[in-house]
Amino acid sequence: MELTEHARRNRAQWNLWAAEYLEPGQRAWAQDDPTWGIWNVPESELRVLDDVAGKDVLEAGCGTAYWSAWLGRRGGKVVGLDNSPKQLQTARMLQQEHGLKFPLHLGSAEAMPFDDESFDIVFSEYGASIWCDPYLWIPEAARVLRPGGQLAFLANSALVMLCSSEAPEPTGEKLLRPYFGMHRFEWPDDDSVEFHLPHGEWIRLFRANGLQVEALVEVQAPAGANQHRYPSLPSPEWARHWPSEEIWKARKAR
Ligand SMILES: C[S@@+](CC[C@H](N)C(=O)[O-])C[C@H]1O[C@@H](n2cnc3c(N)ncnc32)[C@H](O)[C@@H]1O
């Protein structure tokens, strides 16, 4: 399947970034309890995912695949899909190191190399959720989910996207761009392309693809949260006041 123009650019960019994700990937694989996003909020608190034991689970944009590893250890029949050969190379190395094997596929979540209705859960943490065009990957997620299956994904909040400048400085407290029409984002200092939608448009898109919205979890940084390593994302103080990340939960109609 041919990659879209932005998927080609994101593949090249992620092959360059892969080396920076090796050490965080090693740390995450060594961790036992699943945590979400830049503030490492435990899944045991947020309770996003269905019980994964015995379920077919797809991580769309798995990167170094630490989330897949966490769910594999909990009995999930996990599969990782990623668009970057270099990121998958790290994931394979970590599988070897930890003696935990699961299928890893090279490909774009905008055209998933899987049969219809082959997964019980499709999820993403900063993977397909921000690097794929929602108008392509949400229909694909809906297609590969079984009836009653769960879609869950974490992305930067809409508010963060509105308050982030193009400079590599932490998110501010001013609205810097329009909310209406929000979709494709490009940055001056690299060649990547990101996608973010207004909330109403997410809901419309889910419904158009037979997905019922169950929750929008707005993630608050925990008290005493540590500073993360991303210069253009919000400070812990910012993220105590406003949601910096959001997790959509939806379910395919039975
Ligand atoms: C930030 S990582 C996500 C993995 C991990 N949760 C993390 O936060 O490090 C983003 C991943 O999305 C992948 N990605 C970008 N575009 C993609 C696409 N079209 N299909 C599948 N994966 C894609 C990148 O190759 C990269 O490995």
The ligand as a MOL file (V3000), in Angstrom:
LIG
                    3D

  0  0  0     0  0            999 V3000
M  V30 BEGIN CTAB
M  V30 COUNTS 27 29 0 0 0
M  V30 BEGIN ATOM
M  V30 1 C 5.8660 8.7440 20.2220 0
M  V30 2 S 5.8970 7.1930 19.3580 0 CHG=1
M  V30 3 C 4.5390 6.3310 20.0950 0
M  V30 4 C 5.0100 5.1640 20.8750 0
M  V30 5 C 5.1290 5.3480 22.3460 0
M  V30 6 N 3.8390 5.2450 23.0150 0
M  V30 7 C 5.8320 6.6220 22.7480 0
M  V30 8 O 5.1330 7.5530 23.2290 0
M  V30 9 O 7.0560 6.6960 22.5930 0 CHG=-1
M  V30 10 C 5.1750 7.6220 17.7950 0
M  V30 11 C 5.2330 6.4930 16.8020 0
M  V30 12 O 4.2150 6.6710 15.8390 0
M  V30 13 C 4.7200 6.0990 14.6520 0
M  V30 14 N 3.9390 6.5220 13.4770 0
M  V30 15 C 3.9840 7.7080 12.8280 0
M  V30 16 N 3.1780 7.6840 11.7550 0
M  V30 17 C 2.6020 6.4520 11.7410 0
M  V30 18 C 1.6890 5.8000 10.8720 0
M  V30 19 N 1.2010 6.4270 9.7840 0
M  V30 20 N 1.3170 4.5410 11.1470 0
M  V30 21 C 1.8220 3.8830 12.2240 0
M  V30 22 N 2.7080 4.4450 13.0670 0
M  V30 23 C 3.0900 5.7090 12.8320 0
M  V30 24 C 6.1520 6.5640 14.6020 0
M  V30 25 O 6.9260 5.8170 13.6950 0
M  V30 26 C 6.5600 6.4270 16.0560 0
M  V30 27 O 7.2230 5.2290 16.3100 0
M  V30 END ATOM
M  V30 BEGIN BOND
M  V30 1 1 1 2
M  V30 2 1 2 3
M  V30 3 1 2 10
M  V30 4 1 3 4
M  V30 5 1 4 5
M  V30 6 1 5 6
M  V30 7 1 5 7
M  V30 8 2 7 8
M  V30 9 1 7 9
M  V30 10 1 10 11
M  V30 11 1 11 12
M  V30 12 1 11 26
M  V30 13 1 12 13
M  V30 14 1 13 14
M  V30 15 1 13 24
M  V30 16 1 14 15
M  V30 17 1 14 23
M  V30 18 2 15 16
M  V30 19 1 16 17
M  V30 20 1 17 18
M  V30 21 2 17 23
M  V30 22 1 18 19
M  V30 23 2 18 20
M  V30 24 1 20 21
M  V30 25 2 21 22
M  V30 26 1 22 23
M  V30 27 1 24 25
M  V30 28 1 24 26
M  V30 29 1 26 27
M  V30 END BOND
M  V30 END CTAB
M  END
